[in-house]
């Protein structure tokens, strides 16, 4: 999948993969997030960082969840 071009399909894919990898219980908070609502470049960077890790400490998981919340545009 080419993540260089912002698209709704890419946003959906990235959010699904991030929530799966972090085993997020409250993943529904990120469902139906629209491309226009996110800072796409930050979302891709976060996805790439999370994808490279095999395991996460509880603190890392919390930090990533907080960062994911901050990618929303105000």
PENORSUL-V881005 format. One record per backbone hydrogen bond with DSSP energy under -0.5 kcal/mol. NH is the residue of the N-H (numbers start at 1). CO is the residue of the C=O. Records with the same first field share a line. If there is no record, write none. Layout:
NH = CO ; CO
//
This chain:
3 = 1
6 = 4
11 = 7
12 = 8
13 = 9
14 = 10
15 = 11
16 = 12
17 = 13
18 = 14
19 = 15
20 = 16
21 = 17
22 = 18
23 = 20
24 = 19
27 = 24
29 = 26
30 = 27
31 = 28
33 = 30
37 = 34
38 = 35
39 = 71
40 = 38
43 = 39
44 = 40
45 = 41
46 = 42
47 = 43
48 = 44
49 = 45
50 = 46
51 = 47
52 = 48
53 = 49 ; 50
61 = 57
62 = 58
63 = 59
64 = 60
65 = 61
66 = 62
67 = 63
68 = 64
69 = 65
70 = 66
71 = 67 ; 68
72 = 69
73 = 37
//
